[in-house]
């Protein structure tokens, strides 16, 4: 998706879903739920086909979840990137995290879903900056796992 803010797309989705007589259930379908991801194949309007499929199979509702970049979340990410790279203020993770500031308050991710025969069918729309934000979060989590593992090994060595 070329837009940096999915807010107008979100409004279009809500109108389209309600126009098809479907209800929206505010909720995010997590990765631990058996699911199938709708392949958009470069079609920016594939979400409309997804909504029409939900109506066709008789889904009583569509789950609807969005992510807006929160200033506090971004500040936490920047703090972690700074801690991870201290004293290097030019580290790529830190610079990239700081560049995300211009997206604060913007909608970067929308997930639509419905359940059919026990499987969650999902459609996801995302921006490039949101994908980078998620990637940085994963890098920070990996870094913390390494630090915690090293600390636990140090404790084990001291106990012996």
C-alpha positions as semicolon CSV with decimal commas, in nm:
position;residue;x (nm);y (nm);z (nm)
1;X;0,000;0,000;0,000
2;X;0,149;0,335;-0,101
3;X;-0,030;0,551;0,156
4;X;0,143;0,628;0,485
5;X;-0,191;0,661;0,667
6;X;-0,469;0,406;0,625
7;X;-0,730;0,628;0,794
8;X;-0,933;0,698;0,479
9;X;-0,911;0,331;0,379
10;X;-1,039;0,240;0,726
11;X;-1,340;0,468;0,675
12;X;-1,404;0,311;0,332
13;X;-1,383;-0,038;0,482
14;X;-1,629;0,046;0,758
15;X;-1,879;0,191;0,510
16;X;-1,839;-0,107;0,274
17;X;-1,879;-0,365;0,551
18;X;-2,187;-0,194;0,692
19;X;-2,323;-0,142;0,339
20;X;-2,318;-0,519;0,296
21;X;-2,521;-0,559;0,613
22;X;-2,239;-0,712;0,813
23;X;-2,149;-0,621;1,168
24;X;-1,799;-0,537;1,284
25;X;-1,655;-0,711;1,585
26;X;-1,366;-0,512;1,731
27;X;-1,100;-0,775;1,774
28;X;-0,762;-0,894;1,658
29;X;-0,709;-1,254;1,546
30;X;-0,376;-1,369;1,689
31;X;-0,122;-1,598;1,525
32;X;-0,213;-1,889;1,754
33;X;-0,558;-1,920;1,594
34;X;-0,574;-2,147;1,286
35;X;-0,602;-1,902;0,999
36;X;-0,568;-1,846;0,628
37;X;-0,434;-1,515;0,498
38;X;-0,612;-1,370;0,194
39;X;-0,367;-1,311;-0,090
40;X;-0,429;-0,971;-0,245
41;X;-0,189;-1,027;-0,537
42;X;-0,122;-0,656;-0,574
43;X;-0,490;-0,560;-0,589
44;X;-0,547;-0,264;-0,354
45;X;-0,922;-0,336;-0,356
46;X;-0,887;-0,706;-0,265
47;X;-1,035;-0,625;0,076
48;X;-1,370;-0,566;-0,100
49;X;-1,358;-0,920;-0,242
50;X;-1,278;-1,040;0,109
51;X;-1,587;-0,866;0,255
52;X;-1,803;-1,001;-0,027
53;X;-1,672;-1,353;0,045
54;X;-1,765;-1,313;0,411
55;X;-2,118;-1,217;0,310
56;X;-2,135;-1,501;0,056
57;X;-2,050;-1,768;0,315
58;X;-2,294;-1,620;0,566
59;X;-2,047;-1,483;0,817
60;X;-2,243;-1,303;1,090
61;X;-1,965;-1,049;1,146
62;X;-1,620;-0,936;1,040
63;X;-1,347;-0,883;1,296
64;X;-1,187;-0,542;1,259
65;X;-0,859;-0,436;1,414
66;X;-0,636;-0,141;1,346
67;X;-0,302;-0,018;1,473
68;X;-0,222;0,350;1,515
69;X;0,135;0,441;1,600
70;X;0,127;0,565;1,957
71;X;0,387;0,818;2,072
72;X;0,451;0,627;2,398
73;X;0,510;0,300;2,211
74;X;0,751;0,472;1,975
75;X;0,931;0,647;2,262
76;X;0,976;0,307;2,432
77;X;1,115;0,160;2,111
78;X;1,358;0,451;2,072
79;X;1,470;0,412;2,435
80;X;1,532;0,041;2,382
81;X;1,721;0,104;2,057
82;X;1,931;0,365;2,234
83;X;2,003;0,126;2,521
84;X;2,092;-0,154;2,281
85;X;2,333;0,065;2,083
86;X;2,473;0,293;2,354
87;X;2,693;0,497;2,301
88;X;2,648;0,475;1,919
89;X;2,390;0,745;1,844
90;X;2,414;0,673;1,470
91;X;2,319;0,303;1,495
92;X;2,078;0,201;1,221
93;X;1,808;0,072;1,459
94;X;1,809;0,394;1,657
95;X;1,805;0,615;1,347
96;X;1,522;0,411;1,192
97;X;1,318;0,425;1,512
98;X;1,361;0,801;1,528
99;X;1,254;0,836;1,163
100;X;0,923;0,672;1,252
101;X;0,824;0,979;1,458
102;X;0,662;1,138;1,153
103;X;0,406;0,853;1,149
104;X;0,288;0,907;1,506
105;X;-0,092;0,910;1,516
106;X;-0,126;0,743;1,175
107;X;-0,305;0,415;1,107
108;X;-0,048;0,169;0,974
109;X;-0,223;-0,168;0,990
110;X;-0,576;-0,300;0,946
111;X;-0,682;-0,661;0,990
112;X;-1,020;-0,790;0,872
113;X;-1,131;-1,141;0,957
114;X;-1,418;-1,384;0,965
115;X;-1,461;-1,740;1,081
116;X;-1,563;-2,012;0,841
117;X;-1,579;-2,379;0,943
118;X;-1,350;-2,319;1,239
119;X;-1,080;-2,136;1,045
120;X;-1,016;-1,762;1,069
121;X;-0,989;-1,607;0,725
122;X;-0,786;-1,288;0,739
123;X;-0,711;-0,989;0,522
124;X;-0,431;-0,757;0,628
125;X;-0,344;-0,415;0,492
126;X;-0,022;-0,254;0,607
127;X;0,210;0,034;0,537
128;X;0,583;0,010;0,483
129;X;0,655;0,209;0,799
130;X;0,438;-0,024;1,009
131;X;0,626;-0,327;0,880
132;X;0,955;-0,159;0,973
133;X;0,816;-0,070;1,317
134;X;0,721;-0,436;1,373
135;X;1,062;-0,548;1,252
136;X;1,236;-0,314;1,497
137;X;1,015;-0,443;1,781
138;X;1,118;-0,798;1,696
139;X;1,487;-0,696;1,689
140;X;1,453;-0,540;2,034
141;X;1,281;-0,854;2,167
142;X;1,562;-1,069;2,025
143;X;1,820;-0,843;2,186
144;X;1,649;-0,869;2,525
145;X;1,629;-1,248;2,493
146;X;2,005;-1,260;2,432
147;X;2,079;-1,032;2,728
148;X;1,851;-1,233;2,957
149;X;2,004;-1,564;2,841
150;X;2,356;-1,430;2,899
151;X;2,258;-1,304;3,245
152;X;2,104;-1,642;3,335
153;X;2,421;-1,821;3,220
154;X;2,632;-1,584;3,431
155;X;2,410;-1,661;3,733
156;X;2,444;-2,035;3,670
157;X;2,824;-2,003;3,657
158;X;2,827;-1,813;3,986
159;X;2,606;-2,074;4,155
160;X;2,845;-2,357;4,068
